[in-house]
Amino acid sequence: MQKKTFLMQNYKRDSLSFEKGEGCFLYAKNGKKYLDFIAGVAVNALGYGHKKMLKAIENSYKKPLHVSNLFKIPEQENLAKKLCQTIDSDFEVMFVNSGTEANEAALKLARKKTGKKDFISFSGAFHGRTFGSLSVTPKPKIQKDFVPLLANCKKLEFNSLQDLDKINDKASAIVFEFVQGEGGINIANPQWIKKLFQIAKEKKILLIADEVQTGIGRTGNFFGFQNYGVLPDIVTLAKGLGGGVPIGAVLAKKNVAEAFSPGSHGSTFAGSPFISSISSAVVDEISKPKFLEKVQKNSDYFLKKLKNISKKFPKKIKEVRGLGFLIGIEFFNEKEAQKVSEILKKKYAILTNVTAEKVLRLIPPLIITKKELNLFLKKFLEIL
């Protein structure tokens, strides 16, 4: 008998398959058009078929796709410069291929810089599935089959001011997210962030901001930390950075970055000419003030409308929360969240997903228009 698939079963895949995309829409093989509120899990920040990305691909594919980091790569250096300019501070960049790789490298950098072994992370966090990043992802459900993980990883309660008092100076780094995407769109309290930064400074602990999901315009600012008026020691990026191609990055203050010397860390494919050129086009577009202003305006409008809808259904919807286009609708009932997601897909051809069991997560391409947002609002209201 012919096997149905030769793929390992580590994903629960939908039977849907797409053959083309345009703007914020995906088209199935049968021609059916779907409005995308998943965006490749916050990856396709510029949607599908964006002219600037297509031009970058066209200009790059005839050049060497890969030469390795044994040689100078001008496209990579150009991208690093652009990222540092968006921070407007003295940072340096190292490229990798994904979010979990970025977090692995950040953990290594923190240990090498401080000489200390402990790490602190928070409940609800998700930093990746490789051994280091999984060690600071305190979710027993995904950790249990892979213990023992890294020792000396301590979990504190997210947004708990009281728990921050448990931090001592043995930690090399504190790893955190400004918005916990996989954790259910949990938004960091500004007072909590302020105290976290104060304690880290007092105890000489490095702060690693995981901006894999919150970075590259997703929150309405280029970086999530720009919503809080703070500056982490290390920032990790991926997802939207490539607009659909695989790339991750570690940005670190120069006095931290200098801890890495040749051989400290490396990656065969990271920052290739081809990938760097495409990512550079993405950064050029999303870093434009007018682009970010539009993201802020449209996401504020959408979030306000969703909150108004939720007030009409207090027995179904527990809370609507979000920052930029990283939005979660938390239902009281797990089955209700899944049911709404399924109806949106099957009846109205709108793609969403559920995270943290009860939270309908909405992470559309950043180019989404009010017309498309209103379409979602209309169909969502009809379902409720």
C-alpha positions as CSV (number, residue, x, y, z in Angstrom):
1,M,0.0,0.0,0.0
2,Q,1.3,3.5,-0.9
3,K,2.1,5.7,2.1
4,K,0.0,8.8,2.4
5,T,3.0,10.8,3.4
6,F,6.7,10.4,3.9
7,L,6.8,13.2,6.4
8,M,7.3,12.8,10.1
9,Q,4.2,13.5,12.1
10,N,5.5,16.3,14.2
11,Y,2.9,18.7,12.9
12,K,-0.9,18.5,13.0
13,R,-1.4,19.8,9.5
14,D,-4.7,21.0,7.9
15,S,-5.6,19.3,4.7
16,L,-5.7,22.8,2.9
17,S,-2.9,23.4,0.4
18,F,-2.2,26.7,-1.3
19,E,-0.7,27.4,-4.7
20,K,-0.6,31.2,-4.9
21,G,-0.9,34.3,-2.8
22,E,-1.7,37.9,-3.4
23,G,-1.7,40.7,-0.8
24,C,-3.5,39.3,2.3
25,F,-5.1,36.4,0.4
26,L,-4.1,32.8,-0.3
27,Y,-5.6,30.7,-3.1
28,A,-6.2,27.0,-2.7
29,K,-5.7,24.5,-5.5
30,N,-9.5,24.6,-6.3
31,G,-9.2,28.4,-6.7
32,K,-10.9,29.3,-3.4
33,K,-9.7,32.6,-1.9
34,Y,-8.8,32.8,1.8
35,L,-8.2,35.9,3.8
36,D,-5.1,35.2,5.9
37,F,-5.0,36.2,9.6
38,I,-2.1,33.8,10.3
39,A,0.5,35.2,7.9
40,G,2.7,32.1,8.2
41,V,2.6,32.6,12.0
42,A,3.6,36.3,11.8
43,V,6.2,35.7,9.1
44,N,4.6,37.1,6.0
45,A,4.6,40.7,7.2
46,L,4.3,42.1,3.7
47,G,1.7,39.6,2.6
48,Y,2.1,37.8,-0.7
49,G,3.7,39.0,-3.9
50,H,4.9,42.3,-2.5
51,K,6.6,44.3,-5.3
52,K,9.6,45.3,-3.2
53,M,10.3,41.7,-2.2
54,L,9.8,40.4,-5.8
55,K,12.2,43.0,-7.1
56,A,14.8,42.0,-4.5
57,I,14.4,38.3,-5.5
58,E,14.8,39.2,-9.2
59,N,17.9,41.3,-8.5
60,S,19.5,38.6,-6.4
61,Y,18.8,35.2,-7.8
62,K,21.4,35.6,-10.6
63,K,24.1,36.3,-8.1
64,P,25.7,33.6,-5.8
65,L,22.9,32.3,-3.5
66,H,25.5,31.2,-0.9
67,V,29.2,31.8,-0.3
68,S,29.5,31.1,3.5
69,N,30.6,33.4,6.3
70,L,34.3,32.6,5.5
71,F,34.0,35.6,3.2
72,K,32.8,39.2,3.5
73,I,29.1,39.4,2.4
74,P,28.2,43.0,1.5
75,E,24.5,42.3,1.5
76,Q,24.7,41.0,5.1
77,E,26.7,44.0,6.3
78,N,24.2,46.3,4.7
79,L,21.3,44.6,6.4
80,A,23.1,44.7,9.8
81,K,23.6,48.4,9.4
82,K,19.9,49.0,8.7
83,L,18.8,47.0,11.7
84,C,21.2,48.9,14.0
85,Q,20.0,52.2,12.6
86,T,16.4,51.4,13.6
87,I,17.6,51.1,17.2
88,D,19.7,54.3,17.0
89,S,22.3,53.0,19.4
90,D,25.6,51.2,19.5
91,F,24.6,47.6,18.6
92,E,26.2,44.8,16.6
93,V,24.4,42.0,14.7
94,M,24.9,38.3,14.1
95,F,22.7,36.4,11.7
96,V,21.2,32.9,12.1
97,N,18.3,31.1,10.4
98,S,15.4,31.0,12.8
99,G,14.0,32.3,16.1
100,T,15.1,29.3,18.2
101,E,18.7,29.6,16.8
102,A,18.7,33.3,17.7
103,N,17.7,32.5,21.2
104,E,20.3,29.7,21.5
105,A,23.0,32.2,20.4
106,A,21.7,34.8,22.8
107,L,22.0,32.4,25.7
108,K,25.5,31.5,24.8
109,L,26.5,35.1,24.4
110,A,25.1,36.0,27.9
111,R,27.0,33.1,29.5
112,K,30.2,34.0,27.8
113,K,29.9,37.7,28.6
114,T,29.0,37.3,32.3
115,G,30.6,33.9,33.2
116,K,27.4,33.1,35.1
117,K,25.3,30.0,34.5
118,D,21.8,30.8,35.6
119,F,18.9,31.9,33.4
120,I,15.5,33.3,34.3
121,S,12.4,33.2,32.2
122,F,8.7,33.5,32.9
123,S,5.4,31.6,32.9
124,G,3.7,31.5,29.6
125,A,6.9,32.1,27.7
126,F,7.9,30.4,24.4
127,H,11.5,30.7,23.2
128,G,11.9,27.7,20.9
129,R,12.3,24.0,20.8
130,T,16.0,23.3,20.7
131,F,17.6,22.3,24.0
132,G,18.7,25.8,25.2
133,S,15.6,27.7,24.1
134,L,13.4,24.9,25.4
135,S,15.1,25.0,28.8
136,V,13.8,28.6,29.2
137,T,10.4,27.7,27.9
138,P,8.7,26.6,31.1
139,K,5.9,24.5,29.6
140,P,5.9,21.0,31.1
141,K,3.8,19.7,28.2
142,I,6.6,20.3,25.7
143,Q,9.6,19.8,28.0
144,K,8.7,16.5,29.6
145,D,9.9,14.2,26.8
146,F,13.3,15.9,26.7
147,V,14.5,16.2,30.2
148,P,17.1,16.7,31.6
149,L,17.4,20.1,30.0
150,L,19.8,22.9,30.9
151,A,20.2,23.2,34.6
152,N,19.9,26.5,36.5
153,C,16.9,27.7,34.6
154,K,14.4,29.4,37.0
155,K,10.8,30.3,36.2
156,L,9.0,33.4,37.6
157,E,5.5,34.5,37.1
158,F,5.0,36.8,34.1
159,N,3.8,40.3,35.1
160,S,4.2,39.6,38.8
161,L,6.0,42.6,40.5
162,Q,6.4,40.5,43.7
163,D,8.1,37.6,41.9
164,L,10.8,40.0,40.5
165,D,12.0,40.4,44.1
166,K,13.2,36.7,43.9
167,I,15.9,37.6,41.3
168,N,19.4,37.4,42.6
169,D,22.8,38.2,41.0
170,K,23.6,34.6,40.0
171,A,21.7,34.9,36.8
172,S,23.6,35.6,33.6
173,A,20.5,36.7,31.8
174,I,16.7,37.2,32.0
175,V,14.8,36.1,28.9
176,F,11.4,37.6,28.2
177,E,8.8,38.7,25.7
178,F,7.0,42.1,25.6
179,V,4.0,40.2,24.3
180,Q,3.8,36.5,24.7
181,G,2.5,35.3,21.4
182,E,2.4,31.6,21.9
183,G,1.4,32.1,25.5
184,G,-1.9,33.7,24.5
185,I,-1.1,37.3,23.6
186,N,-0.1,38.2,27.2
187,I,1.1,41.8,27.2
188,A,3.9,43.0,29.6
189,N,2.7,45.6,32.1
190,P,4.8,48.8,31.8
191,Q,5.4,48.9,35.6
192,W,6.6,45.3,35.5
193,I,9.0,46.1,32.6
194,K,10.3,49.2,34.5
195,K,11.0,47.2,37.6
196,L,12.6,44.3,35.6
197,F,15.0,46.7,34.0
198,Q,15.9,48.4,37.3
199,I,16.6,45.0,39.0
200,A,18.7,43.8,36.0
201,K,20.8,46.9,36.1
202,E,21.3,46.7,39.9
203,K,22.3,43.1,39.9
204,K,24.3,43.3,36.6
205,I,22.1,40.8,34.7
206,L,21.8,40.9,31.0
207,L,18.3,41.3,29.5
208,I,17.4,39.2,26.4
209,A,14.3,40.5,24.7
210,D,12.8,37.8,22.5
211,E,11.3,39.8,19.7
212,V,10.9,36.9,17.3
213,Q,7.2,37.5,17.1
214,T,7.0,41.2,18.3
215,G,9.7,42.6,16.2
216,I,9.7,44.0,12.6
217,G,6.6,46.3,12.9
218,R,4.2,43.7,14.4
219,T,3.4,45.9,17.5
220,G,3.1,49.2,15.5
221,N,6.7,50.1,16.3
222,F,9.7,48.5,14.5
223,F,10.7,46.8,17.8
224,G,8.4,45.8,20.7
225,F,10.7,47.5,23.2
226,Q,10.1,50.8,21.5
227,N,6.5,50.8,23.0
228,Y,8.1,50.8,26.5
229,G,10.9,53.3,26.2
230,V,13.6,50.8,27.3
231,L,16.7,49.3,25.6
232,P,17.5,45.6,26.2
233,D,21.1,44.3,26.1
234,I,20.3,41.6,23.6
235,V,17.4,41.4,21.1
236,T,16.5,38.3,19.1
237,L,14.6,38.5,15.8
238,A,13.2,36.1,13.1
239,K,9.7,35.6,11.6
240,G,8.8,38.9,9.9
241,L,12.5,39.8,9.4
242,G,12.6,37.7,6.1
243,G,9.0,38.3,5.0
244,G,8.8,34.6,4.1
245,V,12.4,33.5,3.8
246,P,14.3,31.9,6.7
247,I,16.4,34.3,8.7
248,G,17.0,35.2,12.3
249,A,19.2,37.7,14.0
250,V,20.8,38.5,17.4
251,L,21.4,42.2,18.1
252,A,23.5,43.1,21.1
253,K,25.0,46.2,22.7
254,K,28.6,46.5,21.5
255,N,30.0,45.9,24.9
256,V,28.1,42.6,25.1
257,A,28.7,41.5,21.5
258,E,32.4,41.8,21.9
259,A,32.3,38.6,24.1
260,F,32.0,36.6,20.9
261,S,35.2,36.0,19.1
262,P,35.9,33.7,16.0
263,G,34.7,30.2,16.9
264,S,32.3,31.3,19.7
265,H,29.3,30.6,17.5
266,G,28.6,30.1,13.8
267,S,26.0,29.1,11.2
268,T,26.6,27.7,7.7
269,F,23.7,29.3,6.0
270,A,23.1,32.4,8.0
271,G,23.1,35.8,6.3
272,S,23.6,34.6,2.7
273,P,23.6,37.2,0.0
274,F,20.2,36.1,-1.3
275,I,18.4,36.0,2.0
276,S,20.0,39.2,3.2
277,S,19.0,41.1,0.1
278,I,15.3,40.0,0.5
279,S,15.4,40.8,4.2
280,S,16.9,44.2,3.5
281,A,13.9,45.0,1.2
282,V,11.5,44.0,4.0
283,V,13.4,46.2,6.6
284,D,13.4,49.1,4.1
285,E,9.6,48.9,3.7
286,I,8.5,48.3,7.3
287,S,10.9,50.8,8.9
288,K,9.3,53.7,7.0
289,P,7.5,56.0,9.5
290,K,4.4,56.1,7.2
291,F,4.2,52.3,7.1
292,L,4.4,52.0,10.9
293,E,1.9,54.8,11.4
294,K,-0.6,52.9,9.2
295,V,0.0,49.7,11.2
296,Q,-0.7,51.6,14.4
297,K,-3.8,53.3,13.0
298,N,-5.4,50.2,11.5
299,S,-4.6,47.9,14.5
300,D,-6.0,50.5,16.9
301,Y,-9.2,50.6,14.9
302,F,-9.4,46.8,14.7
303,L,-8.7,46.3,18.4
304,K,-11.3,48.9,19.4
305,K,-14.0,47.2,17.2
306,L,-13.2,43.8,18.5
307,K,-13.4,45.0,22.1
308,N,-16.8,46.5,21.3
309,I,-18.0,43.2,19.9
310,S,-16.7,41.3,23.0
311,K,-18.9,43.5,25.3
312,K,-22.0,42.1,23.5
313,F,-21.0,38.5,24.4
314,P,-19.7,38.6,28.0
315,K,-20.6,34.9,28.5
316,K,-18.5,33.8,25.6
317,I,-15.5,36.1,25.4
318,K,-13.4,36.6,28.5
319,E,-11.1,39.3,27.0
320,V,-9.7,40.9,23.9
321,R,-6.1,42.1,24.1
322,G,-3.4,43.0,21.8
323,L,-0.6,45.4,20.7
324,G,-0.4,46.3,17.1
325,F,-1.4,43.4,14.9
326,L,-0.6,40.8,17.6
327,I,-4.1,40.3,18.9
328,G,-5.8,37.6,21.0
329,I,-9.5,36.9,21.7
330,E,-9.7,34.8,24.8
331,F,-12.9,32.6,25.1
332,F,-14.1,31.1,28.4
333,N,-14.4,27.7,26.6
334,E,-11.7,25.9,24.7
335,K,-14.2,24.3,22.4
336,E,-15.7,27.7,21.6
337,A,-12.4,29.1,20.4
338,Q,-11.7,26.1,18.1
339,K,-15.3,26.2,16.8
340,V,-15.1,29.9,15.9
341,S,-11.7,29.3,14.1
342,E,-13.2,26.3,12.1
343,I,-16.3,28.3,11.1
344,L,-14.2,31.2,10.0
345,K,-12.2,28.9,7.8
346,K,-14.9,26.6,6.4
347,K,-17.8,29.0,6.0
348,Y,-16.1,32.3,5.4
349,A,-12.7,31.4,4.1
350,I,-10.8,33.3,6.8
351,L,-7.7,31.7,8.3
352,T,-7.0,32.0,12.0
353,N,-5.5,29.7,14.6
354,V,-5.9,29.1,18.3
355,T,-3.1,29.4,20.8
356,A,-3.0,28.7,24.6
357,E,-6.0,26.5,24.1
358,K,-8.6,29.3,24.4
359,V,-7.2,32.2,22.5
360,L,-8.1,33.0,18.9
361,R,-4.9,34.6,17.6
362,L,-5.0,37.2,14.9
363,I,-1.7,38.1,13.2
364,P,-2.5,39.2,9.7
365,P,0.1,40.7,7.2
366,L,0.9,44.2,8.3
367,I,-0.3,45.5,4.9
368,I,-3.9,44.6,5.7
369,T,-6.5,47.3,4.9
370,K,-9.6,48.5,6.7
371,K,-11.8,46.8,4.1
372,E,-10.3,43.4,4.9
373,L,-10.5,44.1,8.6
374,N,-14.1,45.0,8.3
375,L,-14.8,41.8,6.4
376,F,-13.4,39.9,9.4
377,L,-15.4,41.9,11.9
378,K,-18.6,41.3,10.0
379,K,-18.1,37.5,9.8
380,F,-16.9,37.2,13.3
381,L,-20.0,39.0,14.6
382,E,-22.2,36.7,12.5
383,I,-20.7,33.6,14.1
384,L,-21.1,34.9,17.6
